[in-house]
Amino acid sequence: MDCREACAKVQDYIQNRLSPDELKPFLEHIKCCGECREELEIYYILQMGLRQMDEDNDHYDLAAALERKLQISEHRVRRRHAFLVFKYAAGTLAFWSVAFVLFMFVQMEL
């Protein structure tokens, strides 16, 4: 993902509208690109700060809130990856189990 694509997805990230397939490259780019990370911080602080002012919330550590959101997002990406690996492994195991049973059945018939 390049800077142009990452910046276009900042609003969607803040509003939790990125798909799992979009989230991983976005987080990887934000992690290594200081300019895009700064843009994310600015938009996040502006949006969440205005929202908290409307709600009269006294918690204004928005930088820490963004860091928590990024950590939770990274955890979701890792958890999804682990699920997909497990899903593919289970599917492969099921395939080979059925193939083995069919092979054994054919061997018994001969």
C-alpha positions in Angstrom: 0.0 0.0 0.0 1.3 3.4 -0.9 0.8 6.7 1.0 -2.0 7.8 -1.3 -4.0 4.7 -0.6 -3.2 4.8 3.1 -4.3 8.4 3.5 -7.5 7.6 1.6 -8.3 4.9 4.2 -7.6 6.9 7.3 -11.3 8.0 7.8 -12.5 4.4 7.2 -10.0 3.1 9.8 -11.1 5.7 12.4 -14.8 4.7 11.8 -14.0 1.0 11.8 -15.1 0.5 8.2 -12.0 -1.3 6.8 -12.4 -4.9 5.8 -10.0 -7.4 7.2 -8.3 -7.6 3.9 -7.8 -3.8 3.9 -6.8 -3.6 7.5 -3.6 -5.6 7.4 -1.9 -3.6 4.6 -3.1 -0.3 6.2 -1.6 -1.2 9.6 1.7 -2.3 8.0 1.9 1.0 6.1 1.1 3.1 9.1 3.7 1.2 11.2 6.5 2.1 8.8 5.5 5.5 7.4 5.8 8.4 9.8 3.9 10.8 7.5 0.9 8.6 7.2 1.0 7.8 10.9 1.0 11.5 11.7 -1.9 12.1 9.4 -3.8 9.3 11.1 -3.0 10.9 14.5 -4.2 14.3 13.4 -7.6 13.0 12.0 -8.1 10.7 15.0 -7.4 13.5 17.5 -9.7 15.9 15.7 -12.6 13.5 15.3 -12.4 11.9 18.7 -11.7 15.2 20.4 -14.8 16.7 18.9 -16.9 13.6 19.8 -15.6 13.7 23.4 -16.4 17.4 23.7 -20.0 16.7 22.6 -20.3 13.9 25.1 -18.6 16.0 27.9 -16.1 13.2 28.5 -13.2 14.1 30.8 -10.8 11.6 29.2 -8.7 13.5 26.7 -5.7 11.2 26.3 -6.4 10.7 22.6 -2.9 9.7 21.6 -3.1 6.8 24.0 -6.6 5.9 22.8 -5.2 5.8 19.2 -2.4 3.6 20.3 -4.8 1.2 22.0 -7.0 1.2 18.8 -3.9 0.3 16.7 -2.9 -2.5 19.1 -6.4 -3.9 19.1 -6.5 -3.8 15.3 -3.1 -5.6 15.0 -4.5 -8.2 17.4 -7.5 -8.7 15.2 -5.3 -9.1 12.1 -3.2 -11.7 13.9 -6.2 -13.6 15.2 -7.8 -13.6 11.7 -4.6 -14.9 10.2 -4.4 -17.7 12.8 -8.1 -18.6 12.1 -7.4 -18.8 8.3 -4.4 -21.0 8.9 -6.4 -23.3 11.1 -9.3 -23.3 8.6 -7.0 -24.3 5.7 -5.2 -26.9 7.8 -8.6 -28.4 8.9 -9.7 -28.4 5.3 -6.5 -30.1 4.1 -6.8 -32.7 6.9 -10.4 -33.4 6.0 -9.5 -33.8 2.3 -6.7 -36.2 3.0 -8.8 -38.1 5.5 -11.6 -38.6 2.9 -9.0 -39.6 0.3 -7.4 -42.1 2.7 -10.8 -43.6 3.6 -11.7 -43.9 -0.1 -8.3 -45.5 -0.9 -8.8 -48.0 1.9 -12.3 -48.7 0.7 -11.1 -49.4 -2.8 -8.2 -51.6 -1.5 -10.8 -53.7 0.5 -12.9 -54.2 -2.6 -10.0 -55.6 -4.6 
